[in-house]
Amino acid sequence: MTTAADTAADESIHVTVLELRWEAAGVVSVRLGPEDGALPGWEPGAHVDVVLPNRIVRQYSLVESAPDLRWYRVAVQLDPESRGGSEYIHRFLRPGQQVRVRGPRNHFPMPKHGPLVLVGGGIGITPLLAMLRSAQAHSRPWSLHYGGRSRGTMAFLPELEPYRDRVRLWPSDETGLPPLDEIVSSAGHDSTILACGPGAMLDAVGAAVARSGIPEERLQVERFKARPRPPTVDAPVLVRAARSEREVLVDENTSLLDGLLRAGVRVSSSCRNGVCGTCEVAVLAGVPDHRDDVLTQAQQAAGASMLVCVSRAVGGEVTLDV
C-alpha cells in the first residue's frame, strides 16, 4: 500500500465527504478526503476512527484509498440498534460535509508471507477486500469465502467479479451457511485464515479450526462487537500511571479507563467495549487480566499491553505507561 508521512494515531484530521455510494441494501460507502495534502499511509486490515458532526466516534475498516492517498473509502452497514453512528451516516451525512478521522490503526494485520484463506460475513468483507487486492497485486495465493443473507445485502459484489475464480459466494437464501469445516480443512499447511464478520460466524470458524487440529495461531479474526462474557465480581485496582506520576485507586465498579480519565490522566479511547484497540497502553509492571477481543492469545500471554476500557489487573495492582 502506498505510504505517506505517518500521523499520530490519535491526531485528528479534518476531511470532507467526497462521495456516498450504495453498495448493497443497508450498506453505503463513504469516500473521505482532506482539504489538501495526503492522508496517512495504511496496510490492509487497518481501520480509522470517524468523528461525526454529532460527536459520536465510530471505527470503520478501510476498503481502499487513492494511490496518492488523497482519499480513503470506508463502508457502513446500517445497524438496527444504532446509537447514532450508522444511523447518522445513512440518514444525514451528505457530500460536502466535514468530519474528522483519527488513525489509521491496525489490529487485524495481513501476514507478510504465505497463502491466505479469507472468510467474510456481511460487512466483514471490508477489510478482506483490501487484503485480497494486496495479495493479488503481489501474486500471493488467496481465496475468499463470502457469506450473507442474500446477494442483495452483500456489498462489493461487482468489485469481486474480476476475481471470480478465487471467490466463492455463500448467500444463505441460495446456498445455506458456508461449510466452514470443509473450508478450514482445505486450507494448506502454510495458509493463514483471516475471518471477519458477525460474532456467531467467527465463533463457528474458531470451532472449525479447533476441530481440524490446525494451530490456533493460523487463525486471525476481527470482531465488530464484543463477545458476551459471564458476569464477574471485580476488586479495586491500584493503577500507577508512570508518565503522569500518579496513583489511582479504581473501585470495583469503574473501568480502569474511567478511573484514569477522572484522575486527569490522558488516555485515548473510543468503543469502550474492547474491540477497537484505541485505549491499548503499555504495561510496565503487574499482570493484566485481559478481557478484550483485540489482542491475540500470544499478545495477551506476553502481558506487554492491555486495553484499559475492559481489562483489569491480576493481584489488584498494575503500572502503566501513561
VOBA-1610 file (N, C-alpha, C; in pm, whole numbers, padded with zeros to 5 digits, always signed):
BEGIN
Met+00085-00118+00000Met+00000+00000+00000Met+00089+00124+00000Thr+00049+00225-00075Thr+00127+00348-00080Thr+00132+00410+00058Thr+00246+00467+00093Thr+00261+00526+00225Thr+00280+00676+00214Ala+00257+00744+00325Ala+00282+00887+00337Ala+00340+00908+00475Ala+00376+01032+00503Ala+00430+01060+00636Ala+00331+01018+00742Asp+00382+00949+00843Asp+00294+00899+00949Asp+00233+01014+01027Thr+00109+00994+01066Thr+00040+01087+01155Thr+00011+01014+01284Ala+00027+01079+01398Ala-00001+01015+01527Ala-00141+00957+01525Ala-00154+00835+01581Ala-00280+00761+01570Ala-00397+00835+01633Asp-00372+00921+01730Asp-00484+00991+01793Asp-00493+01136+01747Glu-00418+01173+01643Glu-00428+01307+01589Glu-00545+01314+01493Ser-00628+01416+01508Ser-00750+01428+01428Ser-00722+01502+01299Ile-00779+01452+01189Ile-00763+01513+01057Ile-00900+01552+01006His-00917+01677+00965His-01043+01721+00905His-01050+01673+00761Val-01161+01606+00728Val-01181+01556+00592Val-01322+01593+00545Thr-01339+01593+00414Thr-01468+01624+00353Thr-01527+01498+00293Val-01658+01483+00305Val-01727+01372+00240Val-01731+01401+00090Leu-01659+01322+00013Leu-01650+01342-00131Leu-01759+01267-00206Glu-01799+01153-00154Glu-01897+01071-00225Glu-01963+00973-00130Leu-02091+00952-00147Leu-02167+00845-00081Leu-02222+00755-00191Arg-02205+00623-00175Arg-02248+00531-00279Arg-02308+00406-00216Trp-02426+00369-00263Trp-02489+00247-00213Trp-02417+00126-00270Glu-02375+00037-00182Glu-02303-00084-00222Glu-02390-00208-00213Ala-02495-00202-00132Ala-02590-00313-00115Ala-02703-00259-00029Ala-02806-00340-00010Ala-02915-00298+00077Ala-02861-00276+00218Gly-02876-00153+00267Gly-02830-00122+00403Gly-02683-00095+00416Val-02609-00085+00305Val-02465-00060+00311Val-02430+00056+00219Val-02368+00158+00274Val-02324+00273+00195Val-02173+00290+00215Ser-02103+00319+00105Ser-01961+00350+00117Ser-01945+00502+00117Val-01842+00547+00189Val-01816+00689+00207Val-01672+00716+00168Arg-01653+00809+00074Arg-01519+00848+00033Arg-01486+00981+00100Leu-01372+00986+00169Leu-01333+01098+00253Leu-01197+01151+00208Gly-01186+01284+00193Gly-01060+01342+00151Gly-01027+01468+00227Pro-00898+01496+00251Pro-00858+01618+00321Pro-00866+01740+00229Glu-00863+01858+00289Glu-00869+01980+00209Glu-00747+01990+00118Asp-00631+01954+00169Asp-00510+01949+00088Asp-00413+01850+00152Gly-00317+01806+00073Gly-00221+01710+00125Gly-00271+01567+00118Ala-00192+01477+00170Ala-00223+01335+00166Ala-00260+01285+00305Leu-00337+01178+00307Leu-00372+01111+00432Leu-00261+01015+00471Pro-00259+00971+00596Pro-00155+00876+00640Pro-00162+00744+00564Gly-00046+00682+00544Gly-00042+00550+00482Gly-00104+00445+00571Trp-00138+00332+00511Trp-00205+00226+00586Trp-00177+00091+00521Glu-00207-00015+00593Glu-00192-00151+00545Glu-00328-00221+00553Pro-00352-00321+00468Pro-00480-00393+00473Pro-00511-00444+00613Gly-00637-00429+00651Gly-00681-00467+00785Gly-00696-00348+00878Ala-00645-00232+00837Ala-00648-00113+00923Ala-00787-00051+00928His-00811+00023+01034His-00936+00099+01047His-00905+00241+01090Val-01003+00328+01073Val-00992+00464+01123Val-01109+00493+01216Asp-01086+00585+01309Asp-01196+00641+01387Asp-01256+00754+01305Val-01387+00754+01291Val-01457+00863+01224Val-01535+00940+01329Val-01502+01069+01343Val-01570+01155+01440Val-01677+01232+01363Leu-01803+01199+01390Leu-01915+01255+01315Leu-01954+01392+01368Pro-02031+01469+01290Pro-02075+01601+01337Pro-02156+01595+01466Asn-02221+01482+01495Asn-02295+01469+01620Asn-02206+01426+01736Arg-02071+01427+01711Arg-01968+01399+01812Arg-01955+01251+01845Ile-02030+01167+01781Ile-02016+01023+01800Ile-01894+00975+01723Val-01819+00883+01783Val-01699+00827+01721Val-01725+00679+01691Arg-01697+00640+01567Arg-01712+00501+01528Arg-01589+00456+01449Gln-01563+00326+01452Gln-01448+00270+01380Gln-01496+00201+01253Tyr-01427+00230+01143Tyr-01462+00167+01016Tyr-01335+00120+00946Ser-01339-00004+00897Ser-01226-00060+00823Ser-01206+00016+00693Leu-01081+00032+00653Leu-01051+00095+00526Leu-01068-00006+00414Val-01147+00032+00315Val-01170-00052+00198Val-01062-00028+00094Glu-01031+00098+00072Glu-00929+00135-00025Glu-00895+00282-00006Ser-00793+00326-00080Ser-00755+00467-00082Ser-00706+00500-00221Ala-00697+00629-00251Ala-00635+00671-00376Ala-00488+00635-00373Pro-00427+00605-00489Pro-00284+00575-00490Pro-00198+00683-00427Asp-00242+00810-00441Asp-00166+00921-00381Asp-00219+00959-00243Leu-00308+00874-00187Leu-00364+00896-00053Leu-00440+01027-00041Arg-00506+01067-00148Arg-00590+01187-00144Arg-00729+01158-00089Trp-00762+01032-00074Trp-00889+00995-00013Trp-00882+00853+00042Tyr-00971+00828+00140Tyr-00997+00695+00193Tyr-01141+00658+00155Arg-01168+00528+00152Arg-01306+00482+00140Arg-01335+00382+00252Val-01448+00402+00320Val-01497+00309+00421Val-01638+00269+00382Ala-01691+00166+00444Ala-01827+00122+00418Ala-01899+00106+00551Val-02027+00145+00553Val-02105+00147+00677Val-02236+00073+00656Gln-02258-00027+00739Gln-02384-00100+00737Gln-02478-00041+00842Leu-02601-00018+00803Leu-02699+00036+00897Leu-02731-00068+01003Asp-02706-00032+01128Asp-02733-00121+01241Asp-02873-00089+01296Pro-02965-00187+01298Pro-03099-00161+01351Pro-03097-00109+01494Glu-02989-00139+01567Glu-02978-00094+01706Glu-02881+00023+01717Ser-02866+00099+01610Ser-02770+00210+01607Ser-02799+00310+01717Arg-02690+00357+01779Arg-02699+00461+01883Arg-02657+00596+01827Gly-02659+00610+01695Gly-02628+00739+01637Gly-02512+00739+01541Gly-02444+00627+01523Gly-02331+00621+01432Gly-02376+00588+01290Ser-02409+00460+01266Ser-02451+00421+01131Ser-02582+00491+01091Glu-02671+00513+01186Glu-02796+00581+01155Glu-02769+00723+01106Tyr-02678+00793+01171Tyr-02646+00930+01129Tyr-02589+00929+00987Ile-02497+00838+00962Ile-02434+00834+00829Ile-02537+00805+00722His-02626+00710+00746His-02725+00673+00645His-02832+00780+00628Arg-02871+00847+00734Arg-02983+00941+00724Arg-02941+01085+00698Phe-02827+01125+00750Phe-02796+01268+00750Phe-02667+01307+00677Leu-02571+01217+00667Leu-02443+01256+00607Leu-02461+01280+00457Arg-02399+01389+00409Arg-02411+01427+00269Arg-02276+01471+00215Pro-02256+01458+00082Pro-02132+01510+00022Pro-02113+01658+00054Gly-01990+01695+00083Gly-01959+01832+00118Gly-01949+01856+00267Gln-02008+01767+00348Gln-01998+01782+00492Gln-01856+01746+00539Gln-01818+01803+00651Gln-01688+01772+00708Gln-01704+01680+00829Val-01612+01586+00840Val-01599+01501+00958Val-01451+01499+00993Arg-01416+01428+01097Arg-01275+01412+01133Arg-01242+01263+01137Val-01118+01231+01105Val-01072+01093+01118Val-00948+01090+01205Arg-00932+00979+01277Arg-00811+00953+01354Arg-00757+00817+01313Gly-00629+00805+01311Gly-00567+00680+01274Gly-00487+00696+01147Pro-00467+00586+01075Pro-00523+00452+01093Pro-00452+00372+01202Arg-00525+00269+01252Arg-00470+00170+01341Arg-00493+00033+01279Asn-00410-00063+01314Asn-00427-00195+01255Asn-00407-00304+01359His-00518-00363+01404His-00514-00478+01494His-00555-00606+01421Phe-00563-00597+01289Phe-00601-00713+01206Phe-00507-00719+01086Pro-00376-00725+01112Pro-00279-00715+01002Pro-00274-00842+00917Met-00256-00821+00789Met-00237-00933+00697Met-00095-00984+00710Pro-00075-01115+00724Pro+00062-01166+00732Pro+00140-01133+00606Lys+00270-01120+00621Lys+00354-01077+00509Lys+00378-01187+00408His+00367-01313+00450His+00402-01423+00361His+00299-01534+00372Gly+00294-01618+00270Gly+00211-01737+00272Gly+00074-01716+00211Pro+00006-01825+00175Pro-00128-01818+00120Pro-00229-01769+00223Leu-00339-01712+00172Leu-00443-01657+00258Leu-00576-01723+00226Val-00651-01761+00329Val-00789-01805+00316Val-00873-01701+00389Leu-00950-01624+00314Leu-01029-01514+00369Leu-01173-01560+00385Val-01230-01537+00503Val-01368-01576+00531Val-01441-01454+00583Gly-01539-01407+00506Gly-01610-01286+00543Gly-01760-01308+00551Gly-01823-01235+00641Gly-01968-01238+00652Gly-02022-01098+00662Gly-02119-01064+00578Gly-02181-00932+00583Gly-02079-00821+00562Ile-02086-00719+00647Ile-01996-00604+00635Ile-01852-00641+00667Gly-01829-00763+00715Gly-01694-00810+00738Gly-01611-00823+00612Ile-01672-00804+00496Ile-01597-00806+00370Ile-01501-00688+00361Thr-01524-00579+00435Thr-01450-00455+00411Thr-01298-00469+00428Pro-01246-00521+00539Pro-01101-00534+00547Pro-01047-00642+00453Leu-01130-00743+00425Leu-01084-00853+00340Leu-01069-00809+00195Leu-01150-00713+00151Leu-01138-00662+00015Leu-01002-00596-00005Ala-00957-00520+00093Ala-00823-00459+00084Ala-00715-00567+00083Met-00735-00672+00162Met-00635-00779+00170Met-00623-00854+00038Leu-00735-00889-00023Leu-00727-00968-00145Leu-00668-00886-00259Arg-00696-00755-00262Arg-00635-00671-00365Arg-00483-00666-00349Ser-00438-00655-00224Ser-00294-00654-00199Ser-00232-00788-00236Ala-00297-00898-00197Ala-00244-01031-00229Ala-00237-01051-00380Gln-00341-01008-00449Gln-00341-01021-00595Gln-00229-00940-00658Ala-00209-00819-00610Ala-00104-00732-00666Ala+00035-00790-00645His+00051-00869-00538His+00182-00927-00507His+00191-01075-00545Ser+00094-01121-00625Ser+00094-01260-00675Ser+00098-01363-00564Arg+00028-01336-00454Arg+00020-01432-00344Arg-00104-01519-00361Pro-00097-01646-00330Pro-00216-01732-00335Pro-00319-01686-00232Trp-00444-01681-00275Trp-00551-01643-00182Trp-00684-01698-00234Ser-00779-01710-00142Ser-00916-01742-00178Ser-01008-01670-00081Leu-01130-01643-00125Leu-01227-01574-00042Leu-01357-01653-00039His-01410-01674+00082His-01544-01727+00103His-01625-01617+00170Tyr-01732-01574+00101Tyr-01806-01455+00143Tyr-01953-01490+00157Gly-02004-01478+00280Gly-02142-01512+00307Gly-02227-01392+00342Gly-02357-01405+00321Gly-02453-01301+00356Gly-02593-01356+00348Arg-02690-01274+00390Arg-02828-01320+00388Arg-02877-01345+00245Ser-02840-01256+00153Ser-02877-01267+00012Ser-02779-01184-00069Arg-02778-01203-00200Arg-02688-01124-00284Arg-02717-00975-00272Gly-02844-00942-00252Gly-02882-00801-00242Gly-02826-00731-00120Thr-02789-00808-00018Thr-02734-00750+00105Thr-02582-00758+00110Met-02520-00818+00008Met-02375-00841+00010Met-02305-00731-00070Ala-02228-00649+00000Ala-02163-00534-00062Ala-02045-00575-00149Phe-02017-00494-00249Phe-01897-00501-00333Phe-01894-00622-00426Leu-02009-00681-00458Leu-02008-00794-00550Leu-01951-00756-00687Pro-01985-00639-00745Pro-01924-00604-00873Pro-01771-00593-00865Glu-01719-00547-00752Glu-01574-00533-00739Glu-01505-00668-00721Leu-01580-00769-00682Leu-01523-00904-00669Leu-01529-00982-00800Glu-01608-00934-00894Glu-01627-01008-01019Glu-01497-01038-01092Pro-01400-00945-01099Pro-01274-00978-01169Pro-01196-01094-01105Tyr-01230-01127-00981Tyr-01158-01233-00909Tyr-01244-01358-00893Arg-01344-01375-00979Arg-01444-01479-00956Arg-01386-01620-00948Asp-01269-01642-01009Asp-01211-01775-01000Asp-01153-01804-00862Arg-01137-01701-00779Arg-01084-01721-00643Arg-01188-01693-00534Val-01309-01655-00576Val-01413-01613-00481Val-01529-01711-00484Arg-01574-01752-00366Arg-01694-01835-00353Arg-01795-01758-00269Leu-01911-01733-00328Leu-02016-01661-00259Leu-02112-01759-00193Trp-02157-01723-00072Trp-02249-01807+00004Trp-02369-01726+00052Pro-02455-01680-00040Pro-02580-01615+00004Pro-02671-01721+00065Ser-02706-01704+00191Ser-02771-01814+00264Ser-02909-01848+00209Asp-02977-01752+00142Asp-03107-01785+00085Asp-03095-01874-00038Glu-02972-01890-00091Glu-02949-01977-00205Glu-02870-02103-00169Thr-02771-02086-00084Thr-02676-02195-00059Thr-02679-02250+00082Gly-02747-02180+00172Gly-02733-02215+00312Gly-02604-02157+00367Leu-02568-02196+00487Leu-02448-02142+00552Leu-02322-02200+00488Pro-02212-02125+00490Pro-02087-02179+00434Pro-02043-02304+00509Pro-01990-02402+00439Pro-01941-02525+00504Pro-01804-02501+00566Leu-01804-02445+00685Leu-01679-02398+00744Leu-01579-02509+00770Asp-01626-02627+00810Asp-01532-02737+00832Asp-01458-02771+00703Glu-01531-02773+00593Glu-01470-02803+00464Glu-01373-02692+00423Ile-01413-02567+00444Ile-01327-02454+00407Ile-01198-02457+00486Val-01210-02479+00617Val-01092-02479+00703Val-01000-02597+00672Ser-01059-02714+00655Ser-00976-02833+00632Ser-00905-02828+00497Ser-00958-02750+00403Ser-00894-02741+00272Ser-00780-02639+00269Ala-00762-02563+00376Ala-00653-02466+00381Ala-00519-02540+00384Gly-00424-02490+00308Gly-00292-02551+00305Gly-00220-02540+00438His-00118-02620+00457His-00047-02624+00585His+00021-02492+00617Asp+00049-02411+00513Asp+00116-02284+00536Asp+00023-02165+00520Ser-00108-02191+00512Ser-00205-02083+00494Ser-00241-02017+00626Thr-00279-01890+00618Thr-00339-01820+00731Thr-00485-01795+00699Ile-00571-01824+00796Ile-00714-01799+00780Ile-00746-01666+00847Leu-00802-01574+00771Leu-00840-01443+00824Leu-00991-01429+00811Ala-01058-01407+00923Ala-01204-01405+00924Ala-01256-01277+00987Cys-01361-01222+00928Cys-01423-01101+00980Cys-01571-01107+00948Gly-01654-01078+01048Gly-01798-01083+01027Gly-01872-01090+01159Pro-01996-01137+01155Pro-02076-01146+01278Pro-02012-01239+01380Gly-02039-01213+01506Gly-01979-01291+01613Gly-02007-01439+01602Ala-02130-01476+01566Ala-02165-01618+01556Ala-02082-01686+01448Met-02059-01617+01337Met-01977-01675+01231Met-01833-01693+01277Leu-01779-01594+01347Leu-01641-01604+01394Leu-01626-01715+01497Asp-01725-01731+01583Asp-01720-01842+01679Asp-01722-01976+01606Ala-01803-01984+01499Ala-01811-02108+01422Ala-01680-02136+01349Val-01615-02033+01297Val-01485-02051+01232Val-01383-02101+01335Gly-01383-02040+01453Gly-01291-02084+01558Gly-01313-02229+01597Ala-01441-02270+01605Ala-01471-02409+01640Ala-01425-02504+01530Ala-01441-02461+01404Ala-01396-02544+01291Ala-01245-02561+01293Val-01174-02453+01325Val-01028-02461+01334Val-00988-02557+01446Ala-01056-02547+01561Ala-01024-02637+01673Ala-01047-02783+01636Arg-01157-02811+01565Arg-01187-02949+01525Arg-01085-03001+01423Ser-01032-02911+01342Ser-00941-02953+01234Ser-00802-02988+01284Gly-00767-02939+01402Gly-00632-02959+01452Gly-00532-02857+01401Ile-00580-02760+01323Ile-00493-02653+01275Ile-00451-02567+01394Pro-00324-02529+01404Pro-00280-02446+01516Pro-00360-02315+01523Glu-00398-02277+01645Glu-00480-02157+01664Glu-00414-02032+01608Glu-00280-02029+01609Glu-00212-01908+01563Glu-00228-01886+01414Arg-00279-01984+01341Arg-00302-01967+01198Arg-00439-01906+01170Leu-00513-01874+01273Leu-00642-01807+01258Leu-00634-01666+01315Gln-00671-01567+01235Gln-00682-01429+01282Gln-00824-01382+01256Val-00885-01319+01356Val-01022-01270+01341Val-01031-01125+01383Glu-01128-01057+01327Glu-01161-00922+01372Glu-01309-00918+01403Arg-01339-00871+01524Arg-01477-00860+01569Arg-01521-00714+01569Phe-01645-00692+01530Phe-01702-00557+01534Phe-01779-00533+01663Lys-01815-00640+01731Lys-01885-00629+01859Lys-01820-00723+01958Ala-01822-00683+02085Ala-01759-00765+02189Ala-01837-00894+02210Arg-01762-01000+02242Arg-01826-01126+02276Arg-01897-01116+02411Pro-02012-01181+02425Pro-02076-01184+02558Pro-01984-01251+02658Arg-01976-01197+02775Arg-01890-01254+02879Arg-01972-01275+03006Pro-01941-01380+03080Pro-02015-01404+03204Pro-01987-01293+03304Pro-02085-01260+03387Pro-02063-01156+03488Pro-01951-01195+03584Thr-01876-01096+03627Thr-01765-01121+03719Thr-01778-01030+03841Val-01719-01073+03950Val-01712-00989+04070Val-01571-00932+04074Asp-01559-00802+04053Asp-01428-00739+04045Asp-01387-00680+04179Ala-01257-00655+04189Ala-01200-00592+04308Ala-01138-00459+04267Pro-01114-00369+04362Pro-01045-00244+04328Pro-00907-00272+04271Val-00858-00180+04188Val-00726-00192+04127Val-00649-00063+04152Leu-00526-00078+04200Leu-00437+00037+04214Leu-00357+00050+04085Val-00379+00161+04014Val-00311+00186+03888Val-00205+00293+03910Arg-00083+00258+03878Arg+00026+00356+03882Arg+00048+00407+03740Ala+00021+00534+03719Ala+00041+00597+03588Ala+00181+00656+03587Ala+00275+00584+03525Ala+00418+00616+03538Ala+00452+00753+03481Arg+00411+00781+03360Arg+00449+00909+03298Arg+00379+01027+03364Ser+00257+01005+03410Ser+00181+01112+03476Ser+00217+01126+03623Glu+00294+01029+03674Glu+00338+01029+03814Glu+00219+01039+03909Arg+00122+00950+03885Arg+00003+00948+03971Arg-00030+00804+04007Glu-00093+00789+04123Glu-00150+00661+04164Glu-00301+00679+04174Val-00373+00589+04110Val-00519+00600+04104Val-00578+00470+04156Leu-00659+00478+04259Leu-00730+00361+04310Leu-00866+00356+04240Val-00883+00257+04156Val-01006+00243+04078Val-01097+00142+04147Asp-01219+00183+04180Asp-01307+00093+04253Asp-01360-00018+04163Glu-01425-00115+04227Glu-01464-00237+04157Glu-01572-00214+04051Asn-01641-00103+04057Asn-01749-00075+03962Asn-01709+00022+03851Thr-01582+00058+03846Thr-01533+00156+03749Thr-01425+00093+03663Ser-01429+00120+03533Ser-01324+00069+03445Ser-01194+00143+03472Leu-01082+00079+03441Leu-00954+00146+03458Leu-00948+00272+03372Leu-01008+00265+03253Leu-01012+00382+03166Leu-01081+00500+03235Asp-01200+00478+03286Asp-01273+00588+03351Asp-01201+00636+03475Gly-01142+00544+03551Gly-01068+00585+03670Gly-00952+00676+03635Leu-00879+00642+03529Leu-00766+00726+03487Leu-00814+00861+03434Leu-00918+00860+03355Leu-00968+00987+03299Leu-01017+01080+03410Arg-01086+01025+03508Arg-01136+01108+03618Arg-01021+01167+03700Ala-00907+01097+03701Ala-00791+01147+03774Ala-00706+01243+03691Gly-00752+01271+03569Gly-00680+01365+03485Gly-00569+01304+03403Val-00566+01170+03393Val-00464+01102+03313Val-00520+01084+03172Arg-00449+01135+03074Arg-00500+01131+02937Arg-00480+00992+02876Val-00591+00933+02828Val-00588+00805+02758Val-00685+00815+02642Ser-00640+00785+02521Ser-00729+00784+02406Ser-00825+00666+02416Ser-00949+00686+02373Ser-01047+00577+02380Ser-01155+00600+02276Ser-01233+00496+02253Ser-01343+00509+02158Ser-01456+00413+02192Cys-01441+00282+02160Cys-01555+00190+02168Cys-01599+00159+02310Arg-01505+00153+02403Arg-01528+00117+02543Arg-01582-00026+02560Asn-01562-00108+02458Asn-01607-00247+02464Asn-01497-00347+02436Gly-01373-00301+02420Gly-01263-00392+02398Gly-01253-00448+02259Val-01303-00374+02157Val-01295-00425+02020Val-01219-00335+01924Cys-01192-00210+01961Cys-01128-00120+01864Cys-00979-00102+01886Gly-00931-00121+02008Gly-00788-00111+02035Gly-00736+00028+02062Thr-00824+00129+02062Thr-00778+00267+02080Thr-00713+00290+02215Cys-00762+00225+02319Cys-00715+00251+02454Cys-00602+00157+02497Glu-00540+00089+02403Glu-00429+00000+02438Glu-00311+00080+02494Val-00261+00038+02609Val-00147+00105+02671Val-00044+00000+02714Ala+00080+00044+02724Ala+00187-00047+02762Ala+00183-00074+02913Val+00211-00199+02949Val+00216-00241+03089Val+00363-00246+03132Leu+00397-00171+03236Leu+00534-00167+03286Leu+00556-00264+03400Ala+00453-00291+03478Ala+00462-00386+03589Ala+00323-00437+03621Gly+00316-00558+03670Gly+00186-00617+03700Gly+00141-00712+03591Val+00033-00785+03619Val-00020-00886+03527Val-00162-00847+03487Pro-00183-00818+03359Pro-00318-00781+03316Pro-00416-00898+03322Asp-00539-00868+03352Asp-00650-00962+03339Asp-00723-00923+03211His-00683-00985+03100His-00731-00944+02968His-00876-00985+02946Arg-00957-00889+02895Arg-01097-00917+02866Arg-01139-00857+02731Asp-01041-00833+02645Asp-01069-00768+02517Asp-01081-00869+02404Asp-01122-00820+02287Asp-01131-00901+02166Asp-01036-00849+02059Val-00927-00786+02100Val-00831-00728+02005Val-00699-00802+02008Leu-00639-00814+02126Leu-00508-00877+02138Leu-00517-01027+02110Thr-00416-01079+02042Thr-00411-01223+02018Thr-00378-01296+02149Gln-00395-01427+02147Gln-00362-01505+02266Gln-00215-01489+02302Ala-00128-01483+02203Ala+00015-01465+02230Ala+00041-01328+02291Gln-00026-01226+02240Gln-00007-01091+02294Gln-00060-01083+02437Gln-00172-01147+02462Gln-00225-01146+02598Gln-00132-01220+02693Ala-00078-01331+02647Ala+00013-01408+02733Ala+00140-01329+02763Ala+00186-01250+02668Ala+00307-01170+02689Ala+00284-01061+02793Gly+00162-01008+02800Gly+00129-00909+02902Gly+00198-00775+02886Ala+00241-00743+02765Ala+00314-00617+02743Ala+00222-00497+02729Ser+00094-00522+02703Ser-00001-00414+02690Ser-00138-00464+02730Met-00233-00371+02746Met-00368-00408+02782Met-00464-00299+02734Leu-00591-00337+02721Leu-00696-00242+02684Leu-00768-00203+02813Val-00752-00078+02853Val-00798-00037+02985Val-00948-00010+02990Cys-01018-00017+02876Cys-01163+00003+02882Cys-01235-00117+02941Val-01175-00238+02928Val-01243-00358+02977Val-01156-00444+03069Ser-01026-00440+03050Ser-00938-00530+03126Ser-00906-00475+03264Arg-00863-00565+03353Arg-00827-00524+03488Arg-00689-00582+03522Ala-00660-00604+03648Ala-00525-00649+03686Ala-00533-00765+03784Val-00455-00868+03755Val-00442-00980+03848Val-00363-00931+03969Gly-00416-00954+04088Gly-00346-00911+04208Gly-00377-00770+04252Gly-00458-00697+04172Gly-00506-00567+04215Gly-00412-00451+04196Glu-00298-00471+04124Glu-00205-00360+04101Glu-00148-00371+03960Val-00127-00256+03897Val-00065-00254+03764Val-00002-00117+03743Thr+00112-00116+03674Thr+00179+00009+03639Thr+00173+00025+03488Leu+00123+00141+03443Leu+00100+00164+03301Leu+00183+00281+03251Asp+00216+00277+03125Asp+00295+00382+03062Asp+00204+00493+03011Val+00141+00561+03104Val+00054+00674+03070Val+00082+00790+03165
//
